[in-house]
Amino acid sequence: MDLDLAKFLLQMLEFLVVGACSVYVYIANKNRVTNERITEMETAIEEKIDGHGERIAVLETRAKQVPTHSDMGDIHEKINAVDQKVSAQGGKLDSIDAQLRQLMNRILERGLP
């Protein structure tokens, strides 16, 4: 082997080693940046989840105080009872109105004393 061939092979080996190192550094930096972005996203999501946890706890507390289906049924029955009473009063007022109209008609027919 002559000196020029050995020099050429050494340069080729150096080129391949530098190229391999460059590819390794590129991939390592890309992975580092990706890992940093994932860590930032995880932190942001954890902060959002913490806020949601408190809100969910408040909603669960309020949900325990909301009237149930049976409570709504009881309220409906009470409203129906009130409606019946109001209807009865309305009927009484209608009869009072009819009697007052009759009295007024008789007074108008006979005139005022």
C-alpha positions as CSV (number, residue, x, y, z in Angstrom):
1,M,0.0,0.0,0.0
2,D,1.3,3.3,-0.9
3,L,1.1,6.5,1.2
4,D,-1.6,8.1,-1.0
5,L,-4.0,5.2,-0.6
6,A,-3.5,5.1,3.1
7,K,-4.1,8.8,3.4
8,F,-7.3,8.5,1.3
9,L,-8.6,5.6,3.4
10,L,-7.9,7.5,6.6
11,Q,-9.8,10.5,5.2
12,M,-12.7,8.3,4.3
13,L,-12.7,6.8,7.8
14,E,-12.6,10.3,9.3
15,F,-15.5,11.4,7.0
16,L,-17.6,8.4,8.1
17,V,-16.9,8.9,11.8
18,V,-17.7,12.6,11.6
19,G,-20.9,11.8,9.6
20,A,-21.9,9.2,12.1
21,C,-21.3,11.5,15.0
22,S,-23.3,14.3,13.3
23,V,-26.2,11.9,12.8
24,Y,-26.0,10.8,16.4
25,V,-25.9,14.4,17.7
26,Y,-28.9,15.4,15.5
27,I,-31.0,12.5,16.7
28,A,-30.0,13.1,20.4
29,N,-30.9,16.8,20.1
30,K,-34.2,16.0,18.4
31,N,-35.1,13.5,21.2
32,R,-34.1,16.0,23.9
33,V,-36.3,18.7,22.4
34,T,-39.1,16.3,22.0
35,N,-38.8,15.1,25.6
36,E,-38.8,18.8,26.7
37,R,-42.0,19.5,24.8
38,I,-43.6,16.4,26.2
39,T,-42.6,17.4,29.7
40,E,-44.1,20.9,29.2
41,M,-47.3,19.4,27.9
42,E,-47.5,17.1,30.9
43,T,-47.0,20.0,33.2
44,A,-49.7,22.1,31.5
45,I,-52.2,19.1,31.5
46,E,-51.5,18.5,35.2
47,E,-52.2,22.1,36.0
48,K,-55.5,21.9,34.1
49,I,-56.5,18.6,35.8
50,D,-55.8,20.1,39.2
51,G,-58.3,22.9,38.5
52,H,-60.8,20.4,37.2
53,G,-60.5,18.3,40.2
54,E,-61.6,21.1,42.5
55,R,-64.5,22.0,40.1
56,I,-65.7,18.4,40.0
57,A,-65.6,18.2,43.8
58,V,-67.8,21.3,44.0
59,L,-70.2,19.9,41.4
60,E,-70.5,16.6,43.2
61,T,-71.2,18.4,46.5
62,R,-74.0,20.4,44.8
63,A,-75.3,17.3,43.1
64,K,-76.0,15.7,46.5
65,Q,-78.2,18.7,47.4
66,V,-80.3,18.6,44.2
67,P,-83.9,17.3,44.5
68,T,-84.3,13.7,43.5
69,H,-87.0,12.3,41.2
70,S,-89.1,11.3,44.2
71,D,-88.7,14.8,45.6
72,M,-89.9,16.2,42.3
73,G,-92.9,13.9,42.5
74,D,-93.8,15.2,45.9
75,I,-93.5,18.8,44.7
76,H,-95.8,17.9,41.8
77,E,-98.4,16.4,44.1
78,K,-98.3,19.6,46.3
79,I,-98.7,21.8,43.2
80,N,-101.7,19.7,42.1
81,A,-103.2,20.2,45.6
82,V,-102.7,23.9,45.4
83,D,-104.2,24.0,41.9
84,Q,-107.3,22.2,43.1
85,K,-107.7,24.7,45.9
86,V,-107.3,27.6,43.5
87,S,-109.8,26.1,41.1
88,A,-112.3,25.7,44.0
89,Q,-111.7,29.4,45.0
90,G,-112.2,30.3,41.3
91,G,-115.5,28.5,41.2
92,K,-116.7,30.3,44.4
93,L,-115.7,33.6,42.9
94,D,-117.6,32.8,39.7
95,S,-120.7,32.1,41.8
96,I,-120.2,35.3,43.8
97,D,-119.8,37.2,40.5
98,A,-123.0,35.8,39.1
99,Q,-125.0,36.7,42.3
100,L,-123.6,40.2,42.3
101,R,-124.6,40.6,38.6
102,Q,-128.1,39.4,39.4
103,L,-128.3,41.9,42.3
104,M,-127.0,44.7,40.1
105,N,-129.5,43.8,37.3
106,R,-132.4,43.8,39.8
107,I,-131.3,47.1,41.3
108,L,-131.1,48.6,37.8
109,E,-134.5,47.3,36.8
110,R,-136.2,48.6,39.9
111,G,-134.1,51.8,40.3
112,L,-132.4,53.0,43.4
113,P,-134.6,53.5,46.5
